[in-house]
Amino acid sequence: MYSKQVVKETSELFGRRTVLQQLGAGYKLPVAFFLGCLFGLSCPSFDLWWIAWFGLAPLLVLLRGCNYKVEAALTGLCFGVGYNCVALSWYLGLAPLTWLGVHEIFGTQLSLLVWLVESAHQALLTAVFALLLFCLPMRPGFLPSYKRPFYPYLVSVPLLWLFLQWTVAPSELFIGIPINQLAYSQYKQLPIIQIASIGGSGCLDFLIVLFNACLANIFLEFSRTARRFGERTDQFSTRFGCLFDISLVAIVIVCIYTWGTMRVAAINQRTDPSLALSFDPQSVPVPLAVVQGNVTIEEEKLHISKPNEIAKRYASLCANLGASILCLPEGAINASQMQPGNLLSILKGIALHQKKEILVGSVETLKNGLGNAARIISPNQNPNSLYLKQRLVPLGELALPLIIDQHIPAPLREQIPATRESFLSAQSAHLVKSQWGNVGFSIYIELIYPKLIADEVRSGASLLVNVSNLAWFHGSTINRQMLAVAALRAVENERFVVLAANTGISAVVDPTGMINSMSLPGQRGVLLNTIQFLYSKTPFSKMWWM
């Protein structure tokens, strides 16, 4: 009797192939790519944030219908390519590349190539994620087991995702720009993103992936289109257990939302300009102006506008502003603008005669090479007035590998800074001292590295300022991505974040992640707002290992 029962159970587990197992890879891979594209619509560029809460579940279901490791990896790869093709579509804004001296058609093809290569590169992480999920012995629920299968599905799935997207992706070895994480899709949902102040943006990713895993488990249990999981460690029945799991996660999400609502209200009260001094005498409301010059890449590289014309443009924008601090974008001061009578001289005159502090991006000529930097120009001489960029743009500011360098045509090579100039980087955070408090600078992509920004806050930064030049991307949606990133960095560290982008979007983001004001992209003008230098630290900003 016992042997017959074992044979019967074995045949039920292995003898019957599910619907997805019967389908070949030729059917699964296109479906995975399409579902990945749908999932990509959740990124900030499209504002369909709700897709993130269920868009990953189809991949988890497909993986349970795979028969081989290679099939699982390819399914994850196709899903990842689809997701990144949509999420990273802003790379297409690199065209036209006429400023590089190449034909418009070739520039379009080159932009298309960069977009596809980087989409495939980022998709490698999804392929590894899929392969690990397929190989690891897992059982449903939250509890592990001492016997095979060992790993709890609802813990393992989010942890694997978290490790790959927030540890591997930002590492210098991966040589990528990790700006497409799920957390950024929620940047407008203020109550829910407040959890980032405790565990960082990765904590929000964990929550989203956990909810997707619960949905996938319910679908597997009730539809039986793919392999179901075995018994639960907690001894619940599999059907009751999956409903219990999603109910528990839903309760946690509701609690986080409620707590986040209260946190937003409390911070808004503390940072109200009329009440701020009663909460903290050091947090004086300071009028600030972000100057958006809208200098196009063609103007800069093809010298369509002369340096003195650009200097006059900024001078007219900076004139008669009722602000104590002015912010100008990345690279506003370069070698030509350092000449007598140009922008640097103009800004020094404004700082001296109008008693203003000016935060501005600059390209500095240092002893061993060039430095992408930011400086403060103050009425008082400040020896610690220069910040040097820490994380350089891969293949943009980092030197190109020799094998790549040799195959680039000479006219094109002359236009790419990394092929002819050596950019230097700082090894640690360096704060710039304002009369109001310490300023933590970041330049362009540095804002997407949570640890780098948190290091500045731990070192004493009371205000976070990012200077960027997005003119390279010709009005693409990367400005929306940067805005979402700024919102999460503000919540993580409970700081005002100022975005100063040459072609927009420039913005002022308060400590709750609320965008207090923002400029129109591709327009010339000034953004006026009030900020505060804050001094409290969140649990996340205290965790140096994060």
N, C-alpha and C positions, 0 to 999 in steps of 0.2 A: 504493500500500500504506500509506504513512504517513498520508495523509488519511483512509482508511477506519478506521485504528486510532484516530485522534483522534475521529472521529464516534462510534465504538463506546464509547469511554471517556466522552464527553460524555453519551451517552444513559444510561449506567449511573449517572452522578452526578445528572442532572437529569430524566431521562425517567421514572424509576420513583418514585412517591410511596410513602413508608413508611406503616406502619399508623397511626402517630400523625399524620402529615401528612394522611391521608385523613379523620381525625376532625375535626369542626367544634369551634368554641369552646364550643358548648353542652354538649359532652361533657367537654372538657378542664377547664373552669373549676370545675365542681363537684368533679371528682376532685382538682384542685389544692387546693381548700379543705379537703376531707377529709384529704388527705395532710398539709396544714399543721397541722390539729388533732392528728393523730397525732404529728407532730414536736413540738408544744407540750407533750406529755406528758413530754418529757425535762427540763422545768424543775424546779427544786428542790421545788416544791410537791407533785410526784407521785413524786419519787425514782426515776423510770425513766431513769436516766442513760444507759444503753446505747443508747437510741433516738437520741441525738444523733450517734452514730457512723455511722448509715446513713440517718437520717431526711431529710437534705437531698438525698440522691442522686436520689430520684424527681423533685424539681423540676428538677434538672439534665437528667434524661432528657426530661421534658416539654418543656423549652425547645428541645431538639434536634428536637422534632416540631412546633414552631410554624412557621407559614408567613409571618407578618407581624410587624412591630415591635409594633403595637398588641396583637396576640394574645399576644406574649411578655410585654409589660408587664402585661396583665390577668391572665395566668397567675401571674406573680410576685406581683401584688397579692392575688389570691385565696388563694394559698399563705400569704402574709404575714398576711392577716386571720385565716385559720384558726389559724396558729401563735400570734398575739398574743391571739386570743380565749381561748385556753387558758392561755397563759403569764401574761396580765394579768387573769385571772379574779378576782384579789383585789380589783379595783376594785368588784366587786359587794358587797363588805363595807361599802361606804359606807352602805348602807341598814341600818336605818331612819335617816331624817334628821329625826326629830321634834325634835331639839335645835335645828334651824334654824327651827322653827315651821311646818313644812310637814306635810301629811297623809302618813300612812305609805305610801299607794298612790302618791302623787306622788313621794315620796322614793325609792321603788323604781324608778319610771320614770326619775327623774333619774340614779340610780346606773347603770342600764342604759344610758342615753344616754352617760354619761361613759366607760363601759367600751367601747362600740362605737366612739365617736369616737377614743379613744386607740388602740384596736386598729387602726383604719384609718389613723391618723396614723403609727404605727410601721411599718405595712405598706408605706408609700410607699418606705421604704428597700429592701424586698425587690423592689418593682416596678422601681426604678432598677437594682438588681443584675441582675434578669432581662433588662432591656432592654439593658444593657451587654454581658452575655454573648451575647445574640443578635446584636448588631451587630459585635462585635469579631471580626476574622479570626483563628481559633485553629487550632492543630495539636496533636496529642496529645504527651504527654511533658513533660519539664522544660526542654528547650532551645528558645530562640527561633530564628528564621530571618531571614535578610536579605531574603528574598522572600516575597510573600504566599502563604499566611497567616503572619503574623509572630509572633503571641503564643503562648507555651506554655500549654496549657490548665491543667496542674496547678500552675502558679504564678499565673496570672491570676485563677483562680476564688477562691482564698483571699485574695489581695491585695485584690480588689474587695470581698469580704465584710468584710475587716479595716478597710478605709478607711471604709466606710459605717457599720459597727457600732461602731467604736472611735474614729473621728475626727468623722464627721458627727453621729451620734446623741448624743454627750455635749456637743456644742457648744450654746451659749446660743441661737444662731440657730434651731436645730431645735425648741427649747422642748419637750423631752420628758424623760422620766425613764428612762434606759437601764438597766433592771434585769433585762432578759431575754436577755442575751447567753449564748451557748452554754457559755462557760467555767464559768459558775456551776452548770451541771447536774452538773459533775464534782467538786463540793466535798467529797464523801466519799471520793473516790479519791485518797488522800494522795500516793502515789508519783508519779502522773501530773501532779498540779497543781504539783509542785515546779518545773516548767519556768517557772512564772510569776515565780520569783525572778530569772530571767535576762532574759526578754523581756516580762514582764507577762502579764496574763490574755489579752491579745490574741494572744500566742504560742500559747496553748492553743487558742484559737479557730481560728487558722491550721492547726494540726495536725488538728483535727476536720474542718474543711472540706476539707482536702487528702485525707483518707481517704475522705470522701464523694465527692469528684471522681474518685478512683481507682475506686471501686465503680461510679459512673455510666459511666465509660469502658469498663469491662469489660462491663457490661450492654449498652451500645450496640454493642460490637464483636461479641458473641456472639449477641445476640438479633435484631439488625437491625430493631428496631421503630421506630427513629428514625434520622435522618441520622447517619452515622458521620463521624469526622474523617478527614482525608487522610493523607498520608505523614508519617512522623516525621522530625525533623531528625537524630536519631542513627542513622538507617538500619536500625533494628530493624524486623522485620515488625510490623504493627499488633497482631496477636494476642499474639505473644511480648512485645511492648513493654508492653502493658497489664498483663500478669501480672508482668513485671519491675518495673513502677512500684509496684504494690501490695505486692510483696515487699520492695522497698526501703523504702517507708514503714513497713511492719510492723516491719522491723528497727530503724528509727529509734525507733519507739514502744517497742519492747522495751528498747532502750538507755536511753531516757528513764526508763522505769519502773524499771529496775535502778538507775540513778543516783539517782533520786528516793527509792528505798528506803534507799539508803546515806545520803542527806542527812537523811532523817527520823531515822534512828538516831543520826547524829552530833549533830543539834540536840537530840534528846531527852536525850542524855548531857550536853550542855553546860548544859541548863536543868533538870536534875534538882536539886531543892532541896538535896539532900545533897552534891552535887558542884559546884554553881554557883560558889561562891567560889574554888574551886581553878582554874577556867577564867578567871574575870574577877572580881576583888575588888570592882568597882563594881556588879555585878549581884546585889545582895542580895535574896533572896526576901522578898517583902512580903505579909503577909496582907491580903486585900481582900474587901469585902462589897458586893454589888450589891443595893440596896433596891428592890423592885418593889411600888409602892403600889397598883397596879391601880385607879386613879381613872378611871372611865368618862367618856366625852365628855358623857353626860347629866348626870352629877354635876357636872362642871365648868361646862358651859354653861347648864344649867337650874337650877343651884344647889340640887340635891337634897341635897347635903352642904354644910354651911357651911364656910368657910375654916378656922375653928378646929378643926372635926372632922377635916378632912383633915390639918391640922398635927399633931393628936394621933395620927392613924393612923401618920404617918411617924415621930413621936417614939417610939411603942411599938415600931416595927420597928427603929429605930436604937439602942434601949437595950441596953446590956450585950453589945455585939458584940466579939469578940476579934479585931478587924481594925484595921490602922493606917490604911487608906484606905476611905472609904465613897463609893459612887457612887449618885447619884439621877438620875432621868430628865429628859428635856427638859421645860421649863416647870414643873418642880416648884415653883420660886419665881416667883411673879407679883406683881402689884401688891398683891393682898389678902394674900398670904403675907409681904409685906415690912412689914406693919403690926406694931407692937410686940406681942410675945407669940405671934406666929404662927411659921411654919416657919423663916424666916430667923433669928429670935432663938433658936429652939431649936437650930438647927444651929451657930450661933456659940457657944452654951453648950457643946455637945458637943465642938466643936473646942478650946475653951479649957480645959475642965476635964478632958477625957479625952485630950487631946493627940493628936487624930486630924485627918487631912486629909480634907476632904469635897469631892468633885467633883460638881457639880450644875448642871442646866440651869435657865436663868432667862430671864424676859422683862424686859428692862431699858428704862427710860424714859431716852432720850438727848436730847441737845440738839435734834436735828432730826427726831426720830421714835422709833419703837420699835426695839428690837434683839432678835432671837432669839439668845440668848447662852448661854455656860456659864462658870461661875466656880469658883475653888477657894477654900474657906474653910479657913484654916490657923491654928494657934495663934500663928504668927508673921505679922505684918502683911506682906503682899506687894503691892507696887504694880502688878505685872504679873499680876493675878489674874483678868482677864476676857478671854474669847474671844468674838468676834463672828462670826456665821455669814457665810460667803462666798458660797455658792450658795443662793439662795432658791427656794422651791417655786413653779413656774410657776402663775400664776393663783390662788395661795394666799397667798403673802407678797409676790409682785410685784404692783404696782398693775394692776388690770384696765383694759384699753383702754376709753376713754370710750364707744365705741359699744356695748360689752357692758354696761358699768356702767349706762347709761341704760335698758336693757331689763330689768333685774332688778327685781322687785317690791320696794317699800320695806321691808317687814318682813323679807324674805330678805336684802336688801342690808345691813341693820343687823347681821346675824349673821356676815357674811363679813368677816374682818379686812382683806383687801386693798382693800375698797371704802370703808373709813372710816379706816384708819390707814396710815401710811407706814412700811414696814419698811426698815431700813438694812442694808447689807452691807459687810463688810470687803473690801479690795482685795488683801490678801495674807495669808499664813499668820501667825498669832501664837500662839506657844507659851506655855503656862502653866507656871510654875516650881513644882515640888514639892520638898520637902526630899530626895526620893529621885532626882529627875531631871526632865527636861522632859517635859510631857504634851502630846501632839498631839490636840486635840479635833476632833470632827466632830459635826454635828447632823443627824440623820435622813438625808436623801438625799445629803448630802455624802459619805457613805461609798462611794457607787457611782461616784465620780470618782477613778480611780487616780492621776492627776497631782496632784490636790489633796492626797491623803494622802501621796504620795511627796515633795511639796514640804515637808511638815511634817517628814518624816524627814530630808531633806537639811538642813533648818534646825536639826536637833538633837533631834527628838522621840525619846524612849526608850521611851515607852508610848503606845499609841493608844487613845482612849476615844471611843465614840460614844454620845450620849444621844438617845433617840427617844421620841416619843409616838405609838404606833400605835393609840390608842383610837379614832381616827377610823374605823378599818376593821372594828370589831366582830368581832374574832377571825378575820379572813380569813388566807389563807396568805402574806401579805406578810411575816410574821415569819420564815417559812422562807426567803424570798428574801433578807432582810437577813442571816440567819445564813450563807447561802452567800456573800454578798458579803463579810462579815467574814472568812471563811476565806481567800478569795483575797487580800484586803488584807494579812492576816497573813503569807501566804507571800511576796507581792511584796516586803515590806519587812523580813521576819524580825523581827517585833515581836509582843508580846502585844497582842491586841485585846480590849477590854472593851465589851460591849454592855449598856447600861442602858436598858431599854424599860419604859415605864410599865405596860403590860398584858402584857408578854412578847412574844417570848421574849428574856430576858436571858441573857447567856452570857459565858464567858471562853474565848477561843480562843488556843492557843499558836502559836509561830512556824512550825510545820509545817502549820498549818491544822486541827489536831486540836481538836475542841470538848471542852475539859477538863470543863466543867460547863455546864448550861443549866437554866433554870427552865421550869415549866409555864406555858403561855399562859393568861391570864385568871385567874391566882391571885395572892393577896397573900402576900409572903414575902421571904426574904433568901437570896441566893446567896453562899456562902462559897468562896473559893479562894485560891490563892497565885500572884502574878505577879512578874515581874522587869522591871527597866528595862534594856534592852539597847542596845548602842552600835555594833555592827558594821553595815555597810551592804551590801546585795545589789547585784549589777550593775544591776538594774532601778531601785533607789532612787537610784543614782548618775547615771542618764541623765535629765538635766533636760528634754530635748526630748520625753520620753515623756509 
